């Protein structure tokens, strides 16, 4: 999955500014650093030193656990304290394409060690990579991930190795071994470029290339824009280091092809492209997943290589982004052919890199606005969800410890000197330690709403996160080399700027077309603090202030079109629609949407685009109908129960391991209690819990562990409750099952009244269940907390200990019949009395069902929406069905009907294309 990093800018004396004139060297714009001294007044050098040392300790915790428990495997599995070896663990799909059995995490971490002044550790790591890492494994890997992580890691390691060798103290034995490995890997990636377009295949076999029978790849037809457009820095650096031009030539050809295939009227690119024909497969456009690093590498290729064409291309795209995608503080995906038409109602977390790129561009104001919006979301959930809606609700709840937000925080601090961003960085450090740190490293967050963990620590966490956090709290004299001499790749690997003049390829006379842009589009190519902050040290704060409550209080709906700023009435949104509102009915008519009242009291909506007042109104109608379908699909998901959390709170875990658990449709509702149910675990006998328990003395007052299978879940619950258990955990009997790869599981009742079941019951997949079973084997007494969301690991845990002790004494005085309710340590949660915009009704973390599956998935619903069109012949449209609307809104319906043939105006020429695009996006995954 494409990911971001951003460039180093001049820290105190100036910001890095590539020269547009020569194209062969870099110059630096002088800046005024009056703002940079402000940080010291608000955060002392002592506090910055403390935080910098804390970052070092955190890195040591993650790195040492990888080396002790995982190396030479590609990644550490921090919950089970072992290495992730591809093929030995359940497949995670495309995520595993980054693993090539080449000690990924160690290679990705090489230059981080030097930046953190761990030169001795770097020297040891470099020897291990040179002696142990094999690059010719018979394994299919992602070209994109292998390029940015492994090739970039080897080049970054070589860059700092020759720097250390030149200094004369370390690496005196080094003789370009890492560069030789990088060249070997570069040749192994070249077969992927064997296409007529020059766009690489998305995957390559390290041993057999592509297309050969042994390769098991080469049949793909599509790749993402970022996958093909994020090669130039590493490939050009490899060419400049070695003098072999072939690598840079292939990367340039891919970039040239993408540029030529941009949508000429909007100057936007889509997410997915056919590598053979150049046709856009997915025609939505944004700055997040699938496109992100394409834009980044255009600007940075200009910085590193001094080629004006890269800057001109970037500025052309940037102008389009700011026209269509940027709606501060939001960044919304649009259609490349109809850029005024929003393509999604949610944003993905990868766009958090964009404020950092805007700093390099010099466009500070929107960078501050978007960053502040993201920070407000983080403060609500401790981490940035993988995706969230435009009204700031969780869409995808995962957080794999991504570094993009930390990256933008660092660059905004460098640009503004505002100590506010030091406090933001401190929040990131605190949250990582409180909610992601586990005994064997740092674990990705499975669900930000519950705080549950995933057995995953990606290599980019070590390669990027600690670089940005360390630099954020560092002074220039804390670094052993001048960071201004390097550019950061998208994986935050260091490439020296002197490559701009080394082994330059011969200039080719390539004629390309560029859009005429307003001159001020180029004014900000060189950031200058004197211009950005004229005599106003409170500049950044003044921009942030209006956004302070954007998440909590304002709950803004989806961003509206540009017309609003001109005083025009915004288009009607599905979530606001009320059938009893005459103004809404007038707006529907204007959009070509008819409302029909049926005899049974229901309401039917039908759109005829050719009856709209204008082509723009027809687009609004199309969007309204799609939003209605999306809203219905979302509400259907909200009827499902959310995931729960099993938190191990005893020694040595102390609440730092949180497992994703499936809920039960019976028993105690954990969401209604602040604390949940806490107790030591004990295995029930029989282990399936399907008959009267034979060891009631063991499980009485404890949380019983039982296996899935052989009887209904409710029967298991009744049996352990009768034996005196205060809760139950059912562990899946399907060997190897995991919440990493399987959808959330809910335990249903047995069709009878289950009001007699009052203890909480949760479900763990086999892998998560084994974590508890292994803990029992090693530590005997294991205490867990069952809750709707993981609790604070510090003060709150102490409070839980006190409550648990009080409940124990109560249990000793109680009768056996009352022991269940008295040992639960429960506290009824108070109603907050106001809407919480992020902690909303539970939503599945998967995407809603595709639009073309709506009829099947909602067949039991009594409401529907019809989208009618006239196409020149009778052609029934599939029914688009929707769920019941929110309270205070009308029900809507859709039915399948035949329409009479009528000629259409030009707005309908690609109507079906828009519907197909919506359906693709509805089913899209990050």
C-alpha positions in Angstrom: 0.0 0.0 0.0 1.5 3.3 -1.0 2.8 5.4 1.9 4.3 8.8 2.4 7.3 10.6 3.7 8.4 14.2 3.1 11.5 16.2 2.6 14.0 17.8 5.0 13.8 21.6 5.0 16.4 24.0 6.3 16.0 24.0 10.0 17.2 27.4 11.3 19.0 29.3 8.6 16.6 28.6 5.8 14.4 26.1 4.0 15.8 24.0 1.2 15.0 25.6 -2.2 15.9 23.9 -5.5 17.0 26.3 -8.2 14.7 26.5 -11.2 17.3 28.2 -13.3 20.2 25.8 -13.7 18.5 22.5 -13.3 22.0 21.2 -12.2 22.4 22.3 -8.7 20.6 23.4 -5.5 20.6 26.7 -3.8 19.1 27.7 -0.5 16.6 30.5 0.1 17.5 32.7 3.0 14.8 32.9 5.6 14.1 34.7 8.8 14.1 32.4 11.8 12.4 34.7 14.3 9.7 32.1 14.9 12.0 29.3 15.5 13.2 30.7 18.9 9.6 30.6 20.2 9.7 26.9 20.9 12.2 27.3 23.7 9.9 29.6 25.6 7.2 27.0 25.8 9.2 23.8 25.9 12.6 23.9 27.6 15.7 22.2 26.3 15.5 19.9 29.3 12.0 18.7 28.3 13.0 18.3 24.7 16.0 16.3 25.9 13.7 14.1 28.0 11.4 13.4 25.1 14.3 12.8 22.7 15.7 10.2 25.1 12.3 8.7 25.4 12.2 8.3 21.6 15.5 6.5 21.8 14.3 4.2 24.6 11.2 3.4 22.5 13.3 2.6 19.4 15.5 0.3 21.5 12.5 -1.5 22.8 11.2 -2.1 19.3 14.5 -2.8 17.6 15.9 -5.1 20.3 12.8 -7.2 20.3 12.9 -7.6 16.6 16.5 -8.7 16.7 16.0 -11.0 19.8 12.7 -12.6 18.7 12.3 -12.2 14.9 15.6 -11.7 13.0 16.2 -13.0 10.3 12.5 -13.0 9.6 11.0 -10.0 7.8 8.9 -8.6 10.6 8.3 -9.0 14.3 4.9 -10.3 15.6 4.9 -8.4 18.9 2.0 -10.3 20.6 3.4 -13.8 20.1 7.0 -12.7 20.3 8.2 -14.4 17.1 9.1 -13.5 13.5 6.6 -13.3 10.7 7.8 -15.7 7.9 5.8 -15.6 4.8 4.0 -18.9 4.2 4.2 -20.0 7.8 1.4 -17.6 8.9 -2.1 -17.2 7.5 -2.0 -15.0 4.4 -2.9 -11.4 4.8 -3.4 -10.8 1.1 -1.5 -7.9 -0.5 0.0 -6.9 2.8 2.3 -9.9 2.6 3.7 -8.8 -0.8 6.2 -6.7 1.2 7.7 -9.8 2.7 10.5 -11.4 0.6 12.5 -13.4 3.2 15.2 -10.7 3.0 15.1 -9.5 6.7 12.9 -6.6 5.7 12.9 -4.8 9.1 16.6 -4.8 9.5 17.3 -3.5 6.0 14.6 -0.8 6.4 16.1 0.3 9.7 19.8 0.8 8.6 19.9 4.6 8.2 17.6 5.1 11.2 20.4 3.7 13.4 22.8 6.3 12.2 20.3 9.2 12.5 19.7 8.1 16.1 23.5 8.2 16.7 23.7 4.4 17.1 26.8 4.0 14.9 28.1 0.9 16.6 24.7 -0.8 16.2 24.6 0.3 12.5 28.0 -1.2 11.9 26.8 -4.5 13.3 23.6 -4.4 11.4 25.4 -3.6 8.1 27.6 -6.7 8.6 24.5 -8.8 9.2 22.8 -7.5 6.1 25.9 -8.1 3.9 26.6 -11.6 5.3 23.1 -12.9 5.8 20.5 -11.3 3.5 19.6 -13.2 0.3 17.9 -11.4 -2.5 17.4 -14.3 -5.0 14.6 -16.1 -3.1 11.9 -17.8 -5.1 9.2 -15.5 -3.8 6.8 -13.0 -5.4 7.0 -9.5 -4.0 5.5 -6.1 -4.6 7.7 -4.0 -6.9 6.6 -0.8 -5.1 7.2 -2.1 -1.6 10.5 -3.7 -2.4 11.7 -0.6 -4.1 10.9 1.9 -1.3 11.8 -0.4 1.6 14.6 -2.7 0.5 16.2 -0.9 -2.4 15.7 2.4 -0.5 17.0 0.8 2.7 20.2 -0.5 1.0 20.8 2.9 -0.7 20.1 4.8 2.6 22.5 2.4 4.4 25.2 3.0 1.7 24.7 6.8 1.9 25.3 6.9 5.7 28.0 4.3 5.5 30.2 6.3 3.1 29.5 9.4 5.2 30.7 7.6 8.4 33.8 6.2 6.6 34.7 9.6 5.4 34.6 10.9 9.0 37.2 8.3 9.8 35.9 6.6 12.9 33.4 4.0 11.8 32.9 1.7 8.7 36.6 1.8 7.7 36.2 -1.7 6.4 33.3 -0.8 4.1 33.8 -1.2 0.4 30.4 -0.4 -1.2 28.9 -3.9 -0.3 25.5 -2.4 0.4 25.6 -0.6 -3.0 26.4 -3.9 -4.7 23.4 -5.5 -3.1 21.3 -2.6 -4.2 22.5 -3.0 -7.8 21.7 -6.8 -7.6 18.2 -6.0 -6.4 17.8 -3.3 -9.1 18.5 -5.9 -11.8 15.9 -8.2 -10.2 13.3 -5.6 -10.4 14.0 -4.6 -14.0 12.0 -7.5 -15.6 8.8 -6.0 -14.2 9.2 -3.1 -16.7 8.9 -5.4 -19.7 5.7 -3.8 -20.9 4.8 -1.8 -24.0 3.9 1.2 -21.8 6.9 1.2 -19.6 4.7 0.9 -16.5 6.0 -2.0 -14.3 4.0 -5.1 -13.4 2.9 -4.8 -9.8 4.7 -7.9 -8.7 8.0 -9.7 -9.6 9.6 -13.0 -8.6 13.0 -12.3 -7.1 14.4 -15.4 -8.7 12.4 -15.9 -11.9 11.3 -12.4 -12.9 7.9 -12.3 -14.5 5.8 -14.2 -17.1 7.9 -17.4 -16.9 6.0 -20.5 -15.5 8.2 -20.5 -12.5 7.5 -16.8 -11.7 3.9 -17.2 -10.8 3.4 -13.5 -11.8 3.2 -11.4 -14.9 -0.4 -12.0 -15.7 -1.6 -8.8 -14.0 -3.1 -6.0 -16.0 -3.5 -3.2 -13.5 -1.3 -1.3 -11.1 -1.8 1.8 -8.9 -0.5 5.2 -9.9 1.7 5.4 -6.9 3.0 1.9 -7.5 4.3 2.9 -11.0 5.2 6.5 -10.1 7.2 6.0 -6.9 10.5 4.7 -8.4 12.4 7.7 -9.7 14.3 8.6 -6.5 15.6 5.1 -5.7 16.3 4.2 -9.3 17.9 7.5 -10.2 20.0 7.3 -7.1 21.1 3.8 -8.0 22.1 5.1 -11.5 23.9 8.1 -10.1 25.8 6.0 -7.5 26.8 3.3 -10.0 27.0 5.2 -13.3 24.6 2.7 -14.9 21.9 4.9 -16.5 19.4 2.0 -17.2 17.6 2.3 -13.8 16.9 6.0 -14.1 15.8 5.6 -17.7 13.1 3.0 -16.8 11.8 5.0 -13.9 11.6 8.2 -16.1 9.7 6.3 -18.8 7.1 5.2 -16.3 6.7 8.7 -15.0 6.4 10.0 -18.6 3.7 7.6 -19.4 1.6 8.5 -16.4 2.0 12.2 -17.2 0.8 11.6 -20.8 -2.2 9.7 -19.5 -3.4 12.4 -17.1 -7.0 13.6 -17.7 -6.3 16.6 -19.8 -9.2 18.8 -18.8 -8.8 18.3 -15.0 -5.0 17.5 -14.9 -5.8 14.7 -12.4 -4.8 11.1 -12.5 -6.8 8.1 -11.4 -6.0 5.5 -8.8 -5.5 2.4 -11.0 -4.3 2.1 -14.6 -4.0 -0.7 -17.1 -0.2 -1.3 -17.6 -0.7 -2.4 -21.2 -3.2 0.0 -22.6 -2.9 3.0 -20.3 -6.7 3.1 -19.7 -7.8 4.3 -16.3 -9.4 1.4 -14.4 -10.4 3.4 -11.4 -11.2 7.0 -12.3 -11.4 8.6 -8.8 -8.6 10.9 -7.8 -7.2 12.1 -4.4 -4.0 12.5 -2.5 -4.3 9.3 -0.4 -3.9 5.6 -1.1 -3.0 4.7 -4.6 -1.8 8.1 -5.8 0.0 9.7 -2.8 3.7 9.2 -3.4 3.4 9.8 -7.2 2.9 13.5 -6.4 5.6 13.4 -3.7 8.2 12.0 -6.1 7.5 14.5 -8.8 8.5 17.4 -6.5 11.4 15.5 -4.9 12.7 14.3 -8.3 13.1 18.0 -9.2 14.9 18.6 -5.9 17.3 15.7 -6.3 17.8 15.6 -10.0 17.4 19.3 -10.9 15.1 18.6 -13.9 12.6 21.5 -14.4 10.0 19.2 -16.1 9.4 17.4 -12.8 8.6 20.7 -11.1 6.3 21.8 -13.9 4.4 18.6 -13.8 4.0 18.8 -10.0 2.8 22.3 -10.2 0.3 21.4 -12.8 -1.1 18.6 -10.7 -0.9 20.7 -7.5 -3.0 23.4 -9.1 -5.7 20.8 -9.9 -5.5 19.4 -6.4 -6.1 22.8 -4.9 -9.0 23.5 -7.3 -10.9 20.2 -6.9 -9.6 18.0 -4.1 -8.7 20.5 -1.4 -11.6 21.7 0.6 -9.8 22.8 3.7 -9.5 21.2 6.1 -10.7 18.2 4.1 -9.1 16.5 1.1 -11.8 14.7 -0.9 -11.6 12.3 -3.8 -13.2 13.3 -7.0 -13.8 11.9 -10.5 -11.1 12.8 -12.9 -13.6 13.5 -15.7 -16.0 15.4 -13.4 -13.8 16.9 -10.8 -16.7 18.8 -9.2 -18.3 15.5 -8.3 -17.1 14.1 -5.0 -16.3 10.4 -5.4 -16.2 9.4 -1.7 -17.6 10.4 1.6 -14.5 9.3 3.5 -10.8 10.0 3.7 -8.0 7.5 4.2 -5.2 8.0 6.7 -2.4 8.0 4.1 -3.3 11.6 3.1 -1.8 12.7 6.4 1.5 13.0 4.5 0.1 15.8 2.4 0.6 18.7 4.8 4.3 17.8 5.0 4.5 17.9 1.2 2.7 21.3 1.2 5.4 22.6 3.5 8.0 21.7 0.9 5.8 23.3 -1.7 5.6 26.4 0.5 1.8 26.4 0.8 1.6 26.6 4.6 -1.9 27.7 5.3 -3.8 24.6 4.0 -1.1 22.4 5.5 -1.9 23.8 9.0 -5.6 23.4 8.5 -5.6 19.8 7.3 -3.0 18.9 10.0 -5.2 20.4 12.7 -8.3 18.5 11.5 -6.3 15.2 11.6 -5.0 16.0 15.1 -8.5 16.6 16.4 -9.5 13.1 15.1 -6.4 11.6 16.8 -7.3 13.3 20.1 -10.6 11.6 20.0 -9.3 8.1 19.2 -5.6 8.2 20.3 -4.6 7.2 16.8 -5.7 8.1 13.3 -8.2 5.5 12.0 -7.3 4.0 8.6 -10.3 5.8 7.1 -12.9 8.2 8.5 -15.9 10.0 7.0 -16.2 13.6 6.1 -18.2 14.1 9.2 -15.4 12.5 11.2 -16.9 9.1 12.0 -14.8 6.0 11.9 -15.0 4.2 8.5 -12.1 1.7 8.8 -11.0 1.3 12.4 -7.4 -0.1 12.1 -4.2 1.8 12.7 -1.0 0.0 11.7 1.3 2.6 13.4 1.6 4.7 10.3 4.1 7.6 10.5 2.5 10.0 8.0 1.0 12.3 10.7 4.3 12.4 12.7 6.0 13.4 9.4 3.8 16.3 8.7 4.0 17.4 12.4 7.8 17.6 12.1 7.8 19.6 8.9 5.2 22.0 10.1 7.3 22.6 13.2 10.3 23.3 11.0 8.3 25.7 8.9 6.6 27.6 11.7 8.7 27.1 14.8 5.4 26.9 16.7 6.0 24.9 19.9 2.4 23.7 19.5 3.8 21.0 17.3 6.2 19.8 20.0 3.2 19.2 22.2 1.5 17.3 19.3 4.7 15.1 19.1 4.6 14.6 22.8 1.0 13.4 22.5 2.1 10.9 19.8 4.8 9.5 22.1 2.5 9.2 25.0 -0.2 7.4 23.0 2.3 5.0 21.5 3.6 4.0 25.0 0.1 3.8 26.6 -1.9 2.1 23.8 0.5 0.3 21.4 3.5 -0.8 23.6 3.5 -4.4 24.5 6.2 -6.6 26.2 7.7 -7.6 22.8 7.6 -4.3 20.9 4.8 -2.1 19.6 1.6 -3.7 18.3 -0.6 -2.2 15.6 -4.1 -1.3 16.7 -6.8 -3.5 15.3 -9.6 -1.2 16.3 -9.1 2.4 17.5 -12.6 2.3 19.1 -11.7 -0.7 21.4 -8.0 -0.3 21.6 -7.5 -4.0 20.6 -4.2 -5.0 19.1 -3.0 -6.8 15.9 0.0 -9.1 15.9 1.9 -6.8 13.6 4.8 -4.3 13.7 5.5 -3.1 10.1 9.1 -2.2 9.1 8.1 1.4 8.3 7.5 1.9 12.0 11.2 1.7 12.7 12.2 3.2 9.4 10.1 6.4 9.6 8.3 7.0 12.9 11.4 7.2 15.1 13.2 9.4 12.5 10.6 12.0 12.6 10.0 12.0 16.3 13.7 12.1 17.1 14.2 15.0 14.7 11.3 16.9 16.1 12.9 17.1 19.5 16.5 17.4 18.3 18.8 20.4 18.0 21.3 20.6 15.2 24.1 19.7 17.5 22.3 16.5 18.5 22.9 15.0 15.0 26.3 13.5 14.0 25.8 14.8 10.4 24.1 17.6 8.6 20.6 16.4 7.8 20.2 19.3 5.3 22.6 17.5 3.0 20.0 14.7 2.4 16.6 14.3 0.9 14.1 11.8 2.4 12.4 9.2 0.2 8.8 8.2 0.8 10.2 5.6 3.3 12.3 8.3 4.9 15.5 6.9 3.6 18.4 9.3 3.2 19.8 10.1 -0.3 22.6 12.7 -0.5 21.8 15.9 -2.5 25.2 15.8 -4.2 23.7 13.1 -6.5 22.2 15.9 -8.4 25.5 16.5 -10.1 26.8 12.9 -10.2 26.7 10.8 -13.4 24.0 12.9 -15.0 22.3 11.2 -18.0 22.4 12.9 -21.4 19.6 15.4 -21.9 16.9 14.3 -24.3 14.7 16.6 -26.3 11.3 15.6 -25.1 8.4 17.8 -26.0 5.7 17.8 -23.4 2.6 19.9 -22.9 2.0 21.9 -19.8 -1.1 23.7 -18.8 -1.0 27.5 -18.6 -1.2 28.3 -14.9 -1.6 31.4 -12.9 1.9 32.8 -12.1 1.3 32.5 -8.3 1.2 28.8 -8.7 5.0 28.9 -9.0 5.6 31.6 -6.5 5.6 29.2 -3.6 8.1 26.7 -5.0 10.7 28.1 -2.6 9.4 28.5 1.0 10.5 31.7 2.6 9.6 32.4 6.2 9.9 36.1 5.8 7.1 36.1 3.3 5.0 33.4 5.0 5.0 35.0 8.4 5.4 38.8 8.0 5.8 40.2 11.5 3.1 37.8 12.8 4.5 35.1 15.2 1.0 33.9 15.9 0.3 33.0 12.2 0.0 29.2 12.7 -2.1 29.6 15.8 -4.5 32.0 14.1 -5.1 29.5 11.3 -5.6 26.6 13.7 -7.9 28.3 16.1 -11.2 28.1 14.1 -10.6 24.3 13.7 -10.1 23.6 17.4 -13.6 22.1 17.8 -14.2 21.0 14.2 -14.6 17.3 15.4 -16.2 17.6 18.8 -18.7 20.4 18.4 -19.3 21.2 14.8 -19.6 17.8 13.3 -19.6 19.2 9.8 -21.3 17.3 7.1 -19.6 16.3 3.8 -17.8 19.2 2.3 -19.8 21.1 -0.2 -18.9 22.4 -3.6 -17.0 25.6 -4.5 -20.3 27.4 -5.2 -21.0 27.8 -1.5 -18.1 30.3 -1.2 -19.8 32.3 -3.9 -23.1 32.5 -2.0 -24.9 29.8 -4.0 -27.2 27.4 -2.2 -25.3 24.1 -1.4 -26.6 20.9 -2.9 -29.0 18.7 -0.9 -27.4 15.9 1.0 -29.0 12.6 1.6 -28.5 12.7 5.3 -30.4 16.0 5.5 -33.3 15.0 3.3 -36.9 15.1 4.7 -39.8 14.3 2.5 -42.1 16.7 4.4 -39.8 19.7 3.7 -41.1 21.6 0.6 -37.7 23.2 0.0 -36.2 19.7 -0.2 -38.9 18.7 -2.7 -38.1 21.7 -4.9 -34.4 20.8 -4.8 -35.2 17.2 -5.8 -37.2 18.4 -8.7 -34.3 20.6 -9.8 -32.0 17.6 -9.7 -34.3 15.5 -11.8 -35.4 13.4 -8.8 -39.1 12.5 -8.5 -40.7 11.6 -5.2 -43.8 9.3 -5.4 -46.0 8.5 -2.4 -47.3 4.9 -2.6 -50.6 3.7 -1.4 -49.1 1.8 1.5 -47.6 5.0 2.8 -44.1 4.4 1.6 -42.0 6.8 -0.5 -40.3 6.1 -3.8 -37.4 8.2 -5.3 -36.7 8.0 -9.1 -34.1 10.1 -10.9 -34.4 11.1 -14.6 -31.2 13.0 -15.3 -32.6 14.5 -18.5 -35.2 16.2 -16.4 -32.7 18.1 -14.3 -32.5 21.9 -14.6 -28.8 21.7 -15.7 -26.0 19.3 -16.2 -24.6 20.3 -12.8 -27.9 19.7 -11.1 -28.0 16.3 -12.8 -24.6 15.5 -11.2 -26.0 16.6 -7.9 -28.9 14.3 -8.4 -26.6 11.4 -9.2 -24.6 12.1 -6.1 -27.8 12.4 -3.9 -29.0 9.0 -5.1 -25.6 7.4 -4.5 -25.4 9.0 -1.0 -28.9 7.6 -0.2 -27.7 4.1 -1.1 -24.4 4.6 0.8 -26.3 5.9 3.8 -28.6 2.9 3.8 -25.8 0.5 3.5 -24.0 2.2 6.4 -27.1 2.0 8.6 -27.5 -1.7 7.9 -24.0 -2.2 9.3 -24.7 0.0 12.3 -27.3 -2.6 13.4 -24.4 -5.0 14.0 -22.7 -5.2 17.4 -19.2 -3.6 17.5 -16.0 -5.6 18.4 -15.1 -5.9 22.1 -11.7 -6.1 23.8 -10.0 -8.7 26.0 -7.2 -7.0 27.8 -4.5 -8.9 29.7 -3.9 -6.9 32.9 -1.7 -9.1 35.1 2.1 -9.3 35.3 4.0 -8.8 33.0 1.4 -7.4 30.6 -0.3 -4.8 32.8 -2.9 -4.0 30.3 -0.5 -3.6 27.3 -1.9 -6.5 25.3 -5.4 -6.1 23.9 -7.1 -8.7 21.8 -9.9 -8.2 19.4 -13.0 -10.1 20.5 -16.3 -10.8 19.0 -19.4 -9.9 21.0 -22.4 -12.0 21.9 -26.0 -11.2 21.2 -26.8 -12.3 24.8 -25.5 -11.8 28.3 -24.1 -8.6 29.8 -23.8 -5.6 27.4 -20.2 -4.4 28.1 -20.9 -1.1 26.3 -23.1 0.0 29.2 -20.4 -0.2 31.8 -17.3 1.9 32.3 -15.1 -0.8 33.7 -16.4 -4.1 32.3 -15.7 -7.5 33.9 -12.4 -8.4 35.3 -11.1 -11.7 36.7 -8.5 -14.5 36.4 -9.0 -17.0 33.7 -9.5 -20.7 34.1 -10.0 -23.5 31.6 -13.4 -25.1 31.9 -14.0 -28.9 31.9 -15.3 -30.3 29.6 -13.4 -27.8 27.4 -16.4 -27.4 25.0 -18.7 -26.3 27.8 -21.6 -28.3 26.4 -22.5 -30.1 29.6 -22.5 -29.4 33.3 -19.0 -28.3 34.3 -17.0 -30.9 36.2 -14.6 -28.3 37.8 -16.9 -25.7 39.3 -14.4 -25.2 42.1 -11.8 -24.1 39.6 -13.9 -21.7 37.5 -16.1 -20.2 40.3 -15.4 -16.5 40.5 -13.3 -16.6 37.4 -13.6 -16.1 33.6 -14.0 -19.5 32.0 -12.1 -20.4 28.8 -14.0 -22.9 26.6 -13.7 -24.1 23.1 -16.0 -23.5 20.2 -18.1 -26.4 18.8 -20.6 -29.2 19.5 -23.3 -27.0 21.0 -24.9 -23.6 21.0 -23.0 -20.6 22.4 -25.9 -19.8 24.8 -25.7 -23.4 26.2 -22.0 -22.9 27.0 -22.8 -19.6 28.7 -25.5 -21.2 30.9 -23.3 -24.1 31.9 -20.3 -21.9 33.0 -22.7 -19.4 34.7 -24.3 -22.2 36.7 -20.8 -23.2 37.8 -20.1 -19.7 39.2 -18.0 -18.2 36.4 -18.2 -14.4 36.2 -17.6 -14.4 32.5 -16.7 -16.6 29.5 -14.3 -16.5 26.6 -15.0 -18.9 23.7 -11.9 -19.8 21.7 -12.3 -20.8 18.1 -11.4 -24.4 17.4 -10.4 -23.7 13.8 -6.6 -23.9 13.9 -4.9 -20.7 12.7 -7.9 -18.5 12.5 -7.2 -14.9 13.4 -8.9 -11.5 13.6 -6.2 -10.3 11.2 -7.7 -12.3 8.3 -11.3 -13.1 9.3 -14.2 -10.8 9.7 -15.7 -10.0 13.1 -17.6 -12.9 14.6 -20.7 -12.5 16.7 -22.1 -15.2 18.9 -25.8 -15.7 18.3 -28.4 -17.0 20.8 -30.2 -20.3 20.5 -33.5 -19.0 19.4 -34.9 -19.0 23.0 -35.1 -16.3 25.6 -31.6 -15.6 26.8 -32.5 -13.1 29.5 -31.3 -15.7 32.1 -27.7 -15.2 30.9 -26.2 -12.3 32.8 -22.5 -12.9 32.5 -20.4 -11.3 29.7 -19.4 -13.7 26.8 -16.8 -12.9 24.2 -15.3 -14.8 21.3 -11.6 -15.0 20.4 -10.2 -16.5 17.2 -7.7 -19.3 17.6 -4.6 -17.2 17.3 -5.7 -14.6 19.8 -7.0 -17.4 22.1 -3.6 -19.0 22.0 -2.0 -15.8 23.3 -4.0 -16.2 26.6 -3.4 -20.0 26.7 0.4 -19.5 26.3 0.4 -16.8 29.0 -1.3 -19.3 31.4 1.4 -21.9 30.7 4.2 -19.4 31.5 2.7 -17.3 34.3 0.0 -19.7 35.8 -2.3 -16.9 37.0 -3.5 -14.6 34.2 -6.0 -11.8 34.8 -8.0 -10.3 32.0 -10.5 -7.4 31.5 -13.5 -7.9 29.3 -14.7 -4.5 28.0 -16.1 -2.6 25.1 -12.8 -0.6 24.8 -9.4 -1.0 26.3 -8.8 0.9 29.5 -6.0 3.2 30.3 -2.8 1.2 31.3 -1.8 3.6 34.1 -4.0 5.2 36.7 -7.1 3.5 35.6 -5.5 0.1 36.0 -4.7 1.0 39.6 -8.3 2.0 40.2 -9.3 -1.3 38.7 -7.0 -3.2 41.1 -8.7 -1.4 44.0 -12.2 -2.2 42.7 -11.2 -5.8 42.1 -9.9 -6.1 45.7 -13.2 -4.7 47.1 -15.2 -7.1 45.0 -13.1 -10.0 46.2 -14.0 -9.2 49.8 -17.7 -8.9 48.8 -17.6 -12.3 47.2 -16.3 -13.9 50.4 -19.3 -12.5 52.3 -21.9 -13.2 49.6 -24.0 -16.3 49.0 -23.1 -18.5 46.1 -26.2 -17.4 44.2 -25.1 -13.8 44.3 -21.5 -14.3 43.6 -21.8 -13.7 39.9 -23.1 -10.1 40.0 -20.9 -9.1 43.0 -17.7 -10.1 41.4 -18.1 -8.3 38.1 -16.8 -4.9 39.3 -19.3 -3.0 37.3 -20.2 0.7 37.1 -23.1 1.9 35.0 -22.0 4.4 32.4 -23.7 7.8 32.4 -25.3 9.2 29.3 -23.1 12.1 28.1 -26.3 13.9 27.2 -24.9 15.2 23.9 -24.0 13.7 20.5 -20.5 12.4 20.2 -19.5 12.7 16.6 -16.8 10.0 16.6 -18.0 7.5 19.3 -21.1 6.7 17.3 -23.1 3.7 16.6 -20.9 0.7 15.9 -19.8 0.2 12.4 -18.2 -2.7 10.7 -14.6 -1.9 9.7 -15.2 -3.5 6.3 -16.7 -1.5 3.4 -20.4 -1.4 2.7 -21.7 -3.9 0.3 -21.2 -2.9 -3.4 -24.1 -1.0 -4.9 -24.7 -3.9 -7.4 -25.2 -6.2 -4.4 -27.7 -4.0 -2.7 -30.8 -5.9 -3.9 -29.6 -9.2 -2.6 -28.2 -7.9 0.7 -31.3 -5.8 1.5 -33.9 -8.2 0.2 -35.7 -8.3 3.5 -36.1 -4.5 3.7 -39.3 -2.8 2.8 -37.7 0.4 1.5 -36.0 1.0 -1.8 -34.7 3.7 -4.2 -35.1 3.7 -7.9 -32.6 5.3 -10.3 -34.4 5.7 -13.6 -32.9 6.7 -16.9 -33.9 7.0 -20.5 -31.4 5.3 -22.7 -33.0 5.2 -26.2 -34.5 1.7 -25.7 -36.3 -0.1 -23.0 -33.6 -1.3 -20.6 -34.5 -2.1 -17.0 -32.1 -0.7 -14.4 -31.2 -3.0 -11.4 -33.0 -1.9 -8.3 -31.0 0.2 -5.8 -32.3 -0.6 -2.4 -31.7 1.3 0.9 -32.3 0.8 4.5 -34.5 2.8 6.8 -33.4 6.5 7.0 -32.3 8.1 10.3 -34.9 9.3 12.8 -36.8 12.3 11.5 -36.2 11.4 7.9 -38.5 9.7 5.4 -38.2 6.2 4.1 -37.2 5.8 0.5 -37.7 3.1 -2.1 -36.3 1.8 -5.3 -38.0 -0.5 -7.7 -37.0 -2.0 -11.1 -39.0 -0.4 -13.9 -38.8 -0.2 -17.6 -38.6 3.4 -19.0 -39.7 4.6 -22.4 -37.0 5.4 -25.0 -36.1 9.1 -25.1 -33.1 10.9 -26.6 -30.7 12.3 -24.0 -28.5 15.4 -23.8 -24.7 15.1 -23.4 -24.9 14.8 -19.6 -26.1 11.2 -19.9 -23.4 10.1 -22.3 -21.3 8.8 -19.5 -23.9 8.3 -16.8 -23.4 4.5 -16.8 -19.6 5.1 -16.5 -20.2 7.2 -13.3 -22.4 4.4 -11.9 -19.6 1.8 -12.6 -17.1 4.1 -10.9 -19.3 4.4 -7.9 -19.6 0.7 -7.7 -15.9 0.2 -7.9 -15.2 2.7 -5.2 -17.9 1.2 -3.0 -16.0 -2.1 -3.1 -12.5 -0.5 -2.9 -10.0 -1.6 -0.2 -7.0 0.4 1.0 
